[in-house]
Amino acid sequence: MSRAARTLFVWSFYLLGLGIILVVVPNFLLALFGLPTTEEVWVRVVGVLVLILAYYSLSSARQEDRDYFGWSVPARASVILFFIAFVLLRLAPPPLILFGLVDLAGAAWTWQALRSEGTHA
């Protein structure tokens, strides 16, 4: 497995854990980050979407899909911008930015791995 594939492989397990939490015990995570708890289904829907992204990331890692690796970098890096905007617009509490930082760090790790392997994202 290439270095870039390994970054997506590891990333897929982060997403898997996050998705399971959002589907099974979403209020635990919401309360942890100062968000109001809810009985609405939407947070669980987001969890399902995160699980699908985990599947895509794991599959791309196993298939060495370098195109996907490259596409994932700007998409994952952009999450921080949206989360900062949500906080600035007072739609979410500041701890949400921590999730964006995790996405940014993962994107940077993949970008660095692609660069070291001679592929640019």
C-alpha positions as CSV (number, residue, x, y, z in Angstrom):
1,M,0.0,0.0,0.0
2,S,1.4,3.4,-1.0
3,R,1.8,6.2,1.6
4,A,-1.0,8.1,0.0
5,A,-3.3,5.0,0.1
6,R,-2.4,4.5,3.8
7,T,-3.5,8.0,4.6
8,L,-7.0,7.3,3.1
9,F,-7.0,3.9,4.8
10,V,-6.5,5.4,8.2
11,W,-8.9,8.3,7.4
12,S,-11.6,5.7,6.5
13,F,-11.4,4.3,10.1
14,Y,-11.8,7.8,11.6
15,L,-14.9,8.3,9.4
16,L,-16.2,4.8,10.3
17,G,-16.0,5.6,14.0
18,L,-17.5,9.1,13.6
19,G,-20.3,7.7,11.4
20,I,-21.2,4.9,13.9
21,I,-21.3,7.4,16.7
22,L,-23.6,9.8,14.7
23,V,-25.9,6.9,13.8
24,V,-26.0,5.1,17.2
25,V,-25.4,7.8,19.9
26,P,-25.5,11.2,18.2
27,N,-26.4,13.1,21.3
28,F,-23.2,12.0,23.0
29,L,-21.1,13.8,20.4
30,L,-23.5,16.8,20.1
31,A,-23.3,17.4,23.9
32,L,-19.5,16.9,23.9
33,F,-19.2,19.8,21.4
34,G,-21.7,22.1,23.0
35,L,-24.4,21.5,20.4
36,P,-28.0,21.1,21.4
37,T,-29.1,17.4,21.6
38,T,-31.9,16.3,19.4
39,E,-34.3,13.5,18.6
40,E,-34.4,14.6,14.9
41,V,-33.3,12.1,12.4
42,W,-31.0,14.5,10.5
43,V,-27.9,13.9,12.6
44,R,-28.3,10.2,12.0
45,V,-28.7,10.8,8.2
46,V,-25.4,12.7,8.4
47,G,-23.9,9.7,10.1
48,V,-25.0,7.5,7.2
49,L,-23.4,9.9,4.8
50,V,-20.2,9.8,6.8
51,L,-20.3,6.0,6.7
52,I,-20.6,6.1,2.9
53,L,-17.6,8.4,2.8
54,A,-15.7,5.9,4.9
55,Y,-16.6,3.2,2.4
56,Y,-15.4,5.3,-0.5
57,S,-12.1,6.2,1.3
58,L,-11.4,2.6,2.3
59,S,-12.2,1.3,-1.2
60,S,-10.1,3.9,-2.9
61,A,-7.2,3.1,-0.6
62,R,-7.5,-0.6,-1.3
63,Q,-7.6,0.0,-5.1
64,E,-4.8,2.6,-5.0
65,D,-7.2,5.1,-6.7
66,R,-4.8,8.1,-6.9
67,D,-7.4,10.2,-8.6
68,Y,-9.7,9.9,-5.6
69,F,-6.8,10.6,-3.3
70,G,-6.1,13.9,-5.2
71,W,-9.8,14.9,-5.3
72,S,-10.2,14.3,-1.6
73,V,-7.5,16.8,-0.6
74,P,-9.3,20.1,-1.5
75,A,-12.6,18.7,-0.5
76,R,-11.4,17.7,3.0
77,A,-9.4,20.9,3.4
78,S,-12.4,23.0,2.6
79,V,-14.3,21.6,5.6
80,I,-12.5,24.0,8.0
81,L,-13.6,27.0,6.0
82,F,-17.3,26.0,6.3
83,F,-17.0,25.2,10.0
84,I,-15.3,28.6,10.6
85,A,-18.1,30.3,8.7
86,F,-20.7,28.4,10.8
87,V,-19.0,29.6,14.0
88,L,-18.7,33.2,12.7
89,L,-22.3,33.2,11.7
90,R,-23.2,31.9,15.2
91,L,-24.8,28.8,13.7
92,A,-22.4,26.5,15.7
93,P,-20.2,26.8,18.8
94,P,-16.4,27.2,18.4
95,P,-15.5,23.6,19.3
96,L,-16.9,22.6,15.9
97,I,-13.7,24.0,14.4
98,L,-11.9,21.1,16.0
99,F,-13.6,18.7,13.5
100,G,-12.5,21.0,10.7
101,L,-8.9,20.9,12.0
102,V,-9.0,17.1,11.9
103,D,-10.2,17.2,8.3
104,L,-7.5,19.8,7.4
105,A,-4.8,17.7,9.1
106,G,-5.9,14.6,7.2
107,A,-6.0,16.4,3.9
108,A,-2.5,17.8,4.5
109,W,-1.2,14.3,5.3
110,T,-2.6,12.9,2.0
111,W,-1.3,15.9,0.1
112,Q,2.2,15.4,1.6
113,A,2.1,11.7,0.8
114,L,1.1,12.4,-2.8
115,R,3.8,15.0,-3.2
116,S,6.4,12.6,-1.8
117,E,5.3,10.0,-4.3
118,G,5.6,12.4,-7.2
119,T,1.8,13.0,-7.6
120,H,0.2,16.4,-7.0
121,A,-3.2,16.8,-5.5
